[in-house]
Amino acid sequence: MLIGGFQKMTVLDFPGKIACTVFTYGCNLRCPFCHNRRLVLDKEELFDENEILSYLNKRRGVLDGVVVSGGEPMLQSDLFDFMKKVKDLGLLIKLDTNGCYPNKLKEAIDLGLVDYVAMDIKNCREKYPLTAGTDKLCLEDVEKSVKILMEGNVDYEFRTTVTQELHTPEDFKKIGEWIRGAKRYYIQNFVDSGNIMQEGSSPLDTQGLKALLEAVLPYVKNTSIRGQ
């Protein structure tokens, strides 16, 4: 795999687990607020997969699992091979995905390669191309991924990173109608990492976040603002 980042330990990214995070290169989307511009556009540094697996082997008993993030991990042709190696070590896997590859997502679930999936919901359907930074995405694929996760064959969450410029309470009412009854949904405020895809994004204030939360709660009861 093309691995562009490796975080040796996290207690935040895999709910209830001690994990490490592997970041893959490349993404099919160009969200203007993306905080991993380097992983999307550049290949400055590659991490050796075998060295990471060796680290995981040594940390068995300490780590519960591995987060596979990006970029968009589903773009990696050998993703499943890597996942199988991780599972062979007795570790759990959380997958972060934008939901654009439903067939591959279903295959990973059916093969038992993932234990938890975090899928981005960029915005309501009407504003998806604007928020994702491209008109080349297939919204039908995203909708299929939502349905696959809501079938309940794997633990999951939906999440939306929000900016003042792109998200309104009306958008979140529509998102709520779309994912009505989802297991859990998180609202994540935009944070400028210094490695943003495009200038011009800003976070919401407390009242703005509360308005989004109130708009979606009637549809997804287990909704919260991450980090608060």
KETORSE-441856 format. One line per 3 residues: number of its first residue (from 1); their letters; for each residue x, y, z of N, C-alpha, C. Coordinates in steps of 0.001 Angstrom, whole numbers. Example, Ala and Ser with C-alpha at 12.3 -4.5 7.8 and 13.67 -1.06 7.14 Angstrom:
2
1) AS) 13190,-5690,7800,12300,-4500,7800,13200,-3300,7800 | 12850,-2250,7080,13670,-1060,7140,12900,30,7870
This chain:
228
1) MLI) 841,-1199,0,0,0,0,873,1244,0 | 311,2317,-526,979,3609,-461,596,4266,858 | 1479,4156,1831,1218,4661,3177,1983,5957,3371
4) GGF) 1244,7029,3663,1860,8349,3778,1951,8870,5195 | 1418,8107,6151,1483,8546,7538,1228,7392,8482 | 1810,7475,9665,1655,6404,10649,1698,7008,12041
7) QKM) 584,6913,12758,495,7364,14134,537,6143,15035 | 1540,6061,15889,1796,4828,16621,775,4517,17709 | 96,5515,18206,-917,5231,19217,-1956,6337,19267
10) TVL) -3231,5949,19380,-4333,6888,19567,-5398,6243,20429 | -5991,7035,21312,-7126,6555,22103,-8404,7276,21680 | -8322,8064,20599,-9449,8874,20152,-10099,8371,18870
13) DFP) -9324,7775,17977,-9818,7515,16623,-10587,6213,16461 | -10453,5295,17413,-11171,4017,17367,-11944,3925,18675 | -13252,4194,18647,-14034,4296,19888,-13842,3117,20844
16) GKI) -13402,3452,22043,-13245,2450,23083,-12022,1576,22954 | -11142,1886,22002,-9978,1037,21746,-8683,1849,21775 | -7600,1144,22101,-6259,1697,21928,-5767,1230,20569
19) ACT) -5413,2164,19713,-5097,1804,18329,-3940,2619,17796 | -3504,2243,16620,-2601,3081,15838,-3337,3411,14541 | -2819,4400,13808,-3495,4828,12586,-2536,4805,11411
22) VFT) -2983,4177,10333,-2246,4150,9073,-2975,5065,8090 | -2253,6003,7493,-2836,6947,6549,-2368,6616,5136 | -3303,6362,4236,-2946,6035,2854,-2969,7288,1976
25) YGC) -2216,7217,890,-2169,8321,-73,-3340,8252,-1044 | -3734,9427,-1542,-4692,9517,-2635,-6135,9620,-2185 | -6930,10407,-2934,-8355,10531,-2684,-9034,10949,-3980
28) NLR) -10256,10479,-4175,-11023,10843,-5365,-11775,12150,-5191 | -11827,12678,-3968,-12523,13930,-3695,-11525,15060,-3437 | -12038,16283,-3490,-11211,17462,-3266,-11939,18442,-2339
31) CPF) -12384,17945,-1197,-13123,18782,-252,-12266,19994,128 | -12784,21204,-35,-11960,22393,198,-11443,22525,1617 | -12151,21935,2593,-11769,22025,4002,-10908,20859,4458
34) CHN) -10556,19937,3543,-9764,18763,3907,-8481,19174,4620 | -8180,18527,5737,-7008,18896,6534,-5801,18007,6232 | -5938,17135,5221,-4839,16235,4849,-4421,16451,3393
37) RRL) -4242,17689,3022,-3902,18015,1631,-2694,17210,1136 | -1711,17038,1988,-495,16322,1605,-807,14893,1182 | -1712,14248,1898,-2046,12864,1568,-2849,12755,279
40) VLD) -3576,13804,-56,-4414,13783,-1252,-3596,14061,-2508 | -2674,15016,-2418,-1999,15504,-3620,-538,15117,-3742 | 119,14834,-2642,1568,14614,-2669,1926,13178,-2296
43) KEE) 3157,12821,-2570,3711,11548,-2101,5128,11826,-1603 | 5203,12666,-579,6493,13133,-85,7266,12048,644 | 6531,11192,1359,7179,10188,2202,6356,8913,2198
46) LFD) 7018,7807,1989,6333,6516,2028,6821,5710,3231 | 5882,5131,3955,6210,4277,5086,6207,2825,4621 | 7168,2048,5110,7297,666,4707,6241,-184,5405
49) ENE) 5438,-881,4611,4357,-1702,5160,4883,-2782,6089 | 5977,-3412,5723,6530,-4494,6553,7022,-3980,7908 | 7565,-2764,7920,8012,-2188,9184,6817,-1900,10094
52) ILS) 5713,-1457,9498,4505,-1199,10281,3949,-2506,10836 | 3917,-3538,10021,3424,-4837,10485,4317,-5397,11588 | 5611,-5179,11472,6538,-5615,12512,6254,-4882,13821
55) YLN) 5987,-3582,13719,5640,-2792,14915,4358,-3331,15551 | 3367,-3618,14709,2093,-4131,15220,2283,-5469,15938 | 3120,-6299,15371,3386,-7607,15976,4008,-7444,17368
58) KRR) 4915,-6489,17490,5578,-6254,18775,4628,-5650,19805 | 3600,-4942,19322,2688,-4243,20234,1406,-5023,20515 | 1370,-6272,20068,210,-7100,20399,95,-7225,21912
61) GVL) -1123,-7085,22412,-1325,-7078,23850,-1405,-5680,24414 | -887,-4718,23658,-981,-3306,24039,-2033,-2614,23172 | -1921,-2822,21862,-2878,-2252,20923,-4085,-3171,20761
64) DGV) -5251,-2571,20655,-6466,-3332,20344,-6705,-3421,18848 | -6287,-2387,18128,-6608,-2381,16711,-5851,-1343,15909 | -6229,-1274,14635,-5600,-370,13667,-6701,415,12955
67) VVS) -6494,1720,12852,-7368,2575,12047,-6722,2730,10678 | -7470,2406,9631,-6984,2607,8257,-7716,3810,7704 | -6955,4895,7494,-7547,6168,7109,-6847,6703,5869
70) GGE) -7094,7952,5538,-6502,8507,4331,-6444,10012,4366 | -6567,10608,3144,-6943,10013,1869,-8174,9111,1930 | -8295,8320,878,-9364,7328,779,-8742,5954,625
73) PML) -8759,5143,1691,-8107,3829,1659,-8598,2906,551 | -9859,3032,151,-10418,2132,-849,-9739,2251,-2214 | -8955,3284,-2416,-8216,3438,-3677,-7019,2501,-3749
76) QSD) -6626,1931,-2624,-5443,1072,-2598,-5798,-333,-3092 | -5132,-763,-4146,-5450,-2066,-4745,-5138,-3231,-3814 | -4188,-3048,-2926,-3793,-4128,-2015,-4277,-3884,-585
79) LFD) -5329,-3096,-454,-5881,-2793,870,-6290,-4061,1611 | -7001,-4947,941,-7485,-6155,1611,-6341,-7053,2058 | -5273,-7116,1269,-4107,-7914,1664,-3528,-7392,2975
82) FMK) -3425,-6070,3080,-2913,-5460,4307,-3847,-5748,5470 | -5138,-5597,5235,-6108,-5851,6299,-6028,-7290,6802 | -5873,-8224,5878,-5775,-9632,6273,-4554,-9861,7163
85) KVK) -3459,-9214,6829,-2241,-9353,7640,-2463,-8787,9043 | -3179,-7673,9128,-3481,-7072,10430,-4396,-7995,11235 | -5414,-8539,10584,-6341,-9437,11275,-5636,-10702,11747
88) DLG) -4666,-11178,10963,-3901,-12364,11354,-3107,-12136,12636 | -2848,-10870,12956,-2153,-10535,14199,-3122,-10455,15382 | -4396,-10676,15091,-5397,-10650,16151,-5884,-9261,16510
91) LLI) -5679,-8301,15606,-6069,-6918,15864,-7367,-6563,15154 | -8110,-5646,15747,-9333,-5134,15146,-8995,-4058,14118 | -9916,-3809,13188,-9693,-2785,12163,-10869,-1830,12095
94) KLD) -10565,-552,12166,-11537,509,11878,-11168,1112,10528 | -12149,1261,9662,-11944,1825,8335,-12607,3188,8243 | -11845,4207,7817,-12395,5522,7506,-12593,5602,6003
97) TNG) -13793,5981,5557,-14059,6013,4118,-15053,7114,3767 | -14992,7566,2520,-15953,8571,2055,-17187,7929,1414 | -17226,6610,1352,-18416,5923,882,-18589,5853,-622
100) CYP) -17576,6219,-1371,-17690,6243,-2830,-17465,4878,-3480 | -17125,3865,-2679,-16820,2544,-3230,-17639,1472,-2495 | -18952,1455,-2721,-19832,559,-1965,-19552,-923,-2179
103) NKL) -19192,-1310,-3390,-18936,-2732,-3638,-17739,-3222,-2836 | -16712,-2405,-2788,-15514,-2767,-2031,-15803,-2740,-526 | -16630,-1797,-109,-17020,-1728,1298,-17773,-2991,1699
106) KEA) -18725,-3391,891,-19510,-4599,1191,-18623,-5836,1229 | -17674,-5897,289,-16768,-7049,257,-15933,-7119,1531 | -15424,-5965,1977,-14620,-5935,3199,-15428,-6405,4400
109) IDL) -16696,-5986,4453,-17568,-6403,5553,-17853,-7902,5466 | -18185,-8369,4274,-18525,-9788,4090,-17345,-10698,4402 | -16130,-10211,4127,-14927,-11003,4388,-14496,-10935,5849
112) GLV) -15172,-10109,6629,-14823,-9972,8037,-13541,-9198,8274 | -13208,-8303,7348,-11949,-7566,7453,-12065,-6277,8249 | -13293,-5827,8509,-13477,-4583,9262,-14390,-4826,10453
115) DYV) -14086,-4140,11546,-14873,-4258,12768,-15662,-2991,13063 | -15255,-1887,12452,-15922,-604,12671,-15653,257,11445 | -16694,937,10959,-16557,1813,9803,-17008,3214,10175
118) AMD) -16182,4204,9866,-16562,5609,9999,-16685,6179,8592 | -17913,6537,8217,-18163,7049,6862,-18537,8517,6901 | -17898,9285,6042,-18205,10704,5929,-19510,10918,5168
121) IKN) -20352,11788,5700,-21482,12343,4964,-21119,13801,4734 | -20757,14146,3520,-20202,15474,3268,-21230,16586,3450 | -22474,16309,3043,-23516,17322,3127,-24828,16683,2679
124) CRE) -25873,17492,2559,-27112,16988,1972,-26858,16691,495 | -27729,15922,-112,-27520,15473,-1490,-27284,16637,-2454 | -28093,17681,-2317,-28022,18786,-3274,-26667,19492,-3268
127) KYP) -26008,19511,-2119,-24743,20245,-1989,-23530,19330,-1972 | -23733,18054,-2321,-22613,17106,-2261,-21462,17471,-3196 | -21720,17749,-4495,-20602,18080,-5385,-19820,19306,-4914
130) LTA) -20535,20339,-4455,-19874,21547,-3965,-18995,21237,-2764 | -19525,20465,-1833,-18799,20175,-595,-17647,19208,-823 | -17832,18274,-1749,-16774,17307,-2054,-15733,17862,-3020
133) GTD) -15978,19022,-3571,-15001,19669,-4446,-14878,19064,-5820 | -15893,18301,-6253,-15851,17699,-7579,-17263,17356,-8043 | -17489,17467,-9342,-18779,17052,-9895,-18680,15666,-10522
136) KLC) -17557,14975,-10278,-17335,13651,-10876,-17720,12503,-9953 | -18135,12825,-8734,-18505,11739,-7827,-19874,11191,-8204 | -20110,9946,-7848,-21388,9292,-8097,-22147,9238,-6769
139) LED) -23133,10104,-6606,-23877,10159,-5353,-24611,8853,-5078 | -24980,8163,-6144,-25655,6875,-5976,-24765,5888,-5225 | -23457,5949,-5470,-22536,5068,-4750,-22501,5405,-3262
142) VEK) -22498,6693,-2951,-22522,7113,-1546,-23800,6619,-877 | -24919,6747,-1578,-26198,6285,-1035,-26186,4773,-792 | -25554,4032,-1694,-25442,2582,-1515,-24634,2251,-268
145) SVK) -23560,2995,-41,-22727,2744,1142,-23496,3021,2421 | -24308,4087,2413,-25148,4383,3574,-26064,3198,3869 | -26693,2671,2843,-27609,1538,3024,-26878,294,3523
148) ILM) -25688,51,2988,-24901,-1116,3414,-24616,-1049,4909 | -24190,121,5392,-23866,249,6808,-25116,150,7672 | -26211,711,7206,-27426,701,8011,-28103,-667,8046
151) EGN) -27602,-1597,7239,-28077,-2979,7345,-27631,-3621,8655 | -26593,-3056,9270,-26202,-3480,10610,-25272,-4672,10683 | -24579,-4975,9591,-23672,-6125,9610,-22285,-5782,10140
154) VDY) -22055,-4521,10440,-20795,-4085,11039,-21096,-2846,11872 | -20342,-2644,12926,-20515,-1447,13745,-20054,-240,12926 | -20723,902,13129,-20408,2039,12260,-20827,3370,12881
157) EFR) -20323,4422,12265,-20786,5780,12535,-20787,6568,11233 | -21664,7541,11154,-21589,8565,10123,-21055,9828,10777 | -20401,10676,9974,-19838,11902,10536,-19771,12970,9446
160) TTV) -19881,14208,9867,-19807,15331,8935,-18909,16403,9524 | -17884,16783,8772,-17060,17938,9137,-17738,19184,8597 | -17926,20183,9458,-18748,21338,9078,-17940,22637,9035
163) TQE) -18339,23496,8098,-17765,24834,7981,-18900,25851,7874 | -18601,27082,8227,-19592,28156,8116,-20062,28326,6674 | -19139,28133,5737,-19418,28443,4343,-20303,27405,3651
166) LHT) -20324,26164,4149,-20951,25074,3402,-22129,24405,4089 | -22347,24643,5380,-23345,23864,6108,-24329,24752,6862 | -25619,24416,6736,-26686,25160,7390,-27612,24178,8115
169) PED) -28428,24684,9049,-29403,23797,9699,-30338,23119,8701 | -30726,23795,7636,-31588,23181,6636,-30881,22001,5969 | -29581,22152,5699,-28801,21033,5155,-28848,19841,6108
172) FKK) -28748,20111,7402,-28696,19027,8385,-30061,18382,8597 | -31110,19125,8404,-32441,18519,8410,-32538,17489,7283 | -32017,17842,6108,-32040,16936,4957,-31134,15725,5185
175) IGE) -29967,15956,5814,-29080,14831,6146,-29791,13887,7113 | -30456,14469,8111,-31175,13654,9075,-32243,12793,8425 | -32979,13374,7489,-34004,12613,6760,-33356,11482,5959
178) WIR) -32183,11746,5414,-31464,10771,4593,-31003,9577,5421 | -30410,9835,6604,-29835,8753,7411,-30697,8468,8638 | -31975,8734,8519,-32912,8533,9623,-32719,7153,10274
181) GAK) -32583,7155,11595,-32444,5899,12328,-31038,5331,12368 | -30045,6098,11887,-28655,5620,11910,-28211,5338,13345 | -27255,4442,13473,-26799,4006,14798,-26173,5143,15584
184) RYY) -25298,5911,14933,-24695,7081,15573,-24197,8049,14509 | -24209,9319,14858,-23821,10373,13916,-23087,11460,14680 | -21942,11879,14140,-21133,12900,14784,-20987,14126,13898
187) IQN) -21093,15284,14521,-20817,16559,13861,-19436,16998,14317 | -18553,17249,13355,-17167,17619,13663,-16904,19026,13130 | -16513,19923,14001,-16226,21285,13567,-14911,21350,12800
190) FVD) -14864,22181,11776,-13647,22381,10997,-12512,22909,11877 | -11335,22333,11672,-10127,22798,12349,-9050,23026,11289 | -8433,24183,11307,-7373,24485,10340,-6074,23831,10804
193) SGN) -5673,22781,10108,-4472,22029,10479,-3196,22671,9943 | -3347,23679,9076,-2193,24255,8400,-1850,23518,7121 | -2618,22476,6815,-2388,21679,5606,-3713,21501,4860
196) IMQ) -4460,22615,4749,-5806,22600,4190,-5756,22570,2666 | -6741,21889,2077,-6814,21789,630,-6966,23152,-29 | -7777,24028,587,-8086,25310,-42,-8379,26335,1044
199) EGS) -7912,27547,869,-8172,28605,1847,-9642,29023,1779 | -10146,29568,2902,-11492,30123,2881,-12507,29405,3735 | -12082,28366,4471,-13007,27665,5353,-12858,28171,6783
202) SPL) -13967,28200,7511,-13922,28652,8894,-14872,27817,9748 | -14560,27669,11030,-15398,26849,11911,-16665,27584,12327 | -17604,26830,12858,-18823,27407,13416,-18611,27742,14888
205) DTQ) -19375,28709,15369,-19342,28991,16800,-20266,28012,17522 | -20316,28118,18832,-21091,27173,19632,-22567,27176,19259 | -23123,28362,19024,-24535,28454,18666,-24798,27824,17294
208) GLK) -23866,28029,16375,-24017,27443,15050,-24004,25929,15095 | -23108,25353,15885,-23051,23900,16040,-24325,23366,16688 | -24825,24092,17684,-26039,23667,18377,-27232,23655,17416
211) ALL) -27278,24627,16509,-28376,24690,15539,-28343,23483,14599 | -27146,23062,14188,-27028,21872,13335,-27470,20631,14093 | -27041,20533,15339,-27401,19390,16180,-28923,19292,16332
214) EAV) -29560,20401,16624,-31005,20399,16841,-31764,20046,15566 | -31177,20381,14412,-31842,20094,13142,-31864,18603,12823 | -30844,17878,13276,-30731,16462,12910,-31244,15512,13997
217) LPY) -31322,15971,15236,-31715,15104,16354,-33083,14431,16194 | -34073,15087,15597,-35357,14395,15432,-35267,13127,14574 | -34227,13010,13777,-34089,11890,12844,-33059,10862,13302
220) VKN) -31989,11341,13932,-30934,10452,14438,-30709,10804,15906 | -31311,10028,16790,-31292,10369,18209,-29885,10342,18797 | -29054,9418,18325,-27690,9315,18836,-26759,10195,17996
223) TSI) -27010,11499,18060,-26176,12487,17370,-25498,13356,18409 | -24222,13641,18191,-23507,14515,19127,-22442,15304,18385 | -21968,16336,19046,-20884,17152,18511,-19583,16576,19046
226) RGQ) -18759,16097,18157,-17511,15443,18567,-16571,16486,19179 | -15989,16107,20315,-15045,17013,20958,-15677,17910,21988 | -16994,17761,22215,-17667,18574,23217,-18417,17697,24206
